[in-house]
Amino acid sequence: MEVPGLRTWVIFYLISFVVLLWAAFLTINGFMLWVSLMLVLVVIGINFVTVSNQLKAHASRKALQAELTKDVGKNAETEVDDRPKH
């Protein structure tokens, strides 16, 4: 995860934590068990999808970086060979 997105992640997980606490409160009171189960499943599903998307984005950025920098060393070697010899 990137540092600029850290604030977004903190807010995202705080909201998730509050939803899970609310689900626990509903379960302890003994009513609306299906609502609390649904809340837990939704939070876990959203977290899974979000983290999965971030991992895919990171992998694609890494692949793009490798593609863009694969010829960097080769260009330096050819420039050295192209210099006129005295």
C-alpha beads as a LAMMPS data file, in Angstrom:
LAMMPS data file: protein, C-alpha beads

86 atoms
85 bonds

1 atom types
1 bond types

-500.0 500.0 xlo xhi
-500.0 500.0 ylo yhi
-500.0 500.0 zlo zhi

Masses

1 110.0

Atoms # bond

1 1 1 0.000 0.000 0.000
2 1 1 1.147 3.475 -0.739
3 1 1 1.720 6.071 1.952
4 1 1 -0.673 8.655 0.401
5 1 1 -3.475 6.069 0.625
6 1 1 -2.772 5.370 4.292
7 1 1 -5.423 7.801 5.525
8 1 1 -8.025 6.097 3.350
9 1 1 -7.048 2.675 4.665
10 1 1 -7.245 3.825 8.287
11 1 1 -10.738 5.244 7.759
12 1 1 -11.780 2.098 5.880
13 1 1 -10.675 -0.212 8.686
14 1 1 -12.144 2.038 11.396
15 1 1 -15.516 1.874 9.667
16 1 1 -15.131 -1.905 9.359
17 1 1 -14.319 -2.159 13.060
18 1 1 -17.374 -0.087 14.015
19 1 1 -19.622 -2.273 11.853
20 1 1 -18.226 -5.410 13.494
21 1 1 -18.764 -3.915 16.948
22 1 1 -22.358 -3.089 16.030
23 1 1 -22.838 -6.666 14.789
24 1 1 -21.454 -7.974 18.095
25 1 1 -23.845 -5.681 20.006
26 1 1 -26.806 -7.006 18.001
27 1 1 -25.699 -10.591 18.650
28 1 1 -25.269 -10.084 22.389
29 1 1 -28.761 -8.647 22.719
30 1 1 -30.083 -11.789 21.020
31 1 1 -32.149 -10.183 18.303
32 1 1 -31.510 -9.611 14.629
33 1 1 -28.900 -12.377 14.429
34 1 1 -29.315 -12.545 10.665
35 1 1 -28.543 -8.814 10.399
36 1 1 -25.349 -9.163 12.419
37 1 1 -24.286 -12.212 10.390
38 1 1 -24.961 -10.323 7.165
39 1 1 -22.930 -7.331 8.411
40 1 1 -19.984 -9.563 9.261
41 1 1 -20.135 -11.294 5.880
42 1 1 -20.352 -7.969 4.028
43 1 1 -17.390 -6.494 5.916
44 1 1 -15.259 -9.601 5.378
45 1 1 -16.221 -9.710 1.684
46 1 1 -15.438 -6.037 1.093
47 1 1 -12.103 -6.376 2.912
48 1 1 -11.187 -9.435 0.835
49 1 1 -12.092 -7.776 -2.459
50 1 1 -10.299 -4.547 -1.565
51 1 1 -7.082 -6.246 -0.480
52 1 1 -7.216 -8.527 -3.534
53 1 1 -7.562 -5.506 -5.844
54 1 1 -4.665 -3.763 -4.120
55 1 1 -2.458 -6.840 -4.552
56 1 1 -3.358 -7.037 -8.254
57 1 1 -2.644 -3.327 -8.712
58 1 1 0.709 -3.698 -6.966
59 1 1 1.635 -6.668 -9.169
60 1 1 0.695 -4.779 -12.338
61 1 1 2.707 -1.718 -11.259
62 1 1 5.690 -3.950 -10.540
63 1 1 5.362 -5.636 -13.948
64 1 1 5.099 -2.240 -15.666
65 1 1 8.168 -1.005 -13.804
66 1 1 10.110 -4.115 -14.825
67 1 1 9.014 -3.633 -18.450
68 1 1 10.048 0.020 -18.466
69 1 1 13.428 -0.568 -16.850
70 1 1 14.499 -3.795 -18.565
71 1 1 16.642 -2.005 -21.170
72 1 1 18.265 0.518 -18.834
73 1 1 21.453 -1.516 -18.352
74 1 1 21.662 -2.443 -22.028
75 1 1 21.520 1.187 -23.158
76 1 1 24.382 2.106 -20.851
77 1 1 26.577 -0.651 -22.289
78 1 1 25.914 0.322 -25.909
79 1 1 26.655 3.967 -25.195
80 1 1 30.031 2.994 -23.793
81 1 1 30.793 0.878 -26.879
82 1 1 29.719 3.632 -29.316
83 1 1 32.304 6.132 -28.068
84 1 1 35.028 6.924 -30.551
85 1 1 38.364 5.294 -29.775
86 1 1 41.493 7.498 -29.751

Bonds

1 1 1 2
2 1 2 3
3 1 3 4
4 1 4 5
5 1 5 6
6 1 6 7
7 1 7 8
8 1 8 9
9 1 9 10
10 1 10 11
11 1 11 12
12 1 12 13
13 1 13 14
14 1 14 15
15 1 15 16
16 1 16 17
17 1 17 18
18 1 18 19
19 1 19 20
20 1 20 21
21 1 21 22
22 1 22 23
23 1 23 24
24 1 24 25
25 1 25 26
26 1 26 27
27 1 27 28
28 1 28 29
29 1 29 30
30 1 30 31
31 1 31 32
32 1 32 33
33 1 33 34
34 1 34 35
35 1 35 36
36 1 36 37
37 1 37 38
38 1 38 39
39 1 39 40
40 1 40 41
41 1 41 42
42 1 42 43
43 1 43 44
44 1 44 45
45 1 45 46
46 1 46 47
47 1 47 48
48 1 48 49
49 1 49 50
50 1 50 51
51 1 51 52
52 1 52 53
53 1 53 54
54 1 54 55
55 1 55 56
56 1 56 57
57 1 57 58
58 1 58 59
59 1 59 60
60 1 60 61
61 1 61 62
62 1 62 63
63 1 63 64
64 1 64 65
65 1 65 66
66 1 66 67
67 1 67 68
68 1 68 69
69 1 69 70
70 1 70 71
71 1 71 72
72 1 72 73
73 1 73 74
74 1 74 75
75 1 75 76
76 1 76 77
77 1 77 78
78 1 78 79
79 1 79 80
80 1 80 81
81 1 81 82
82 1 82 83
83 1 83 84
84 1 84 85
85 1 85 86
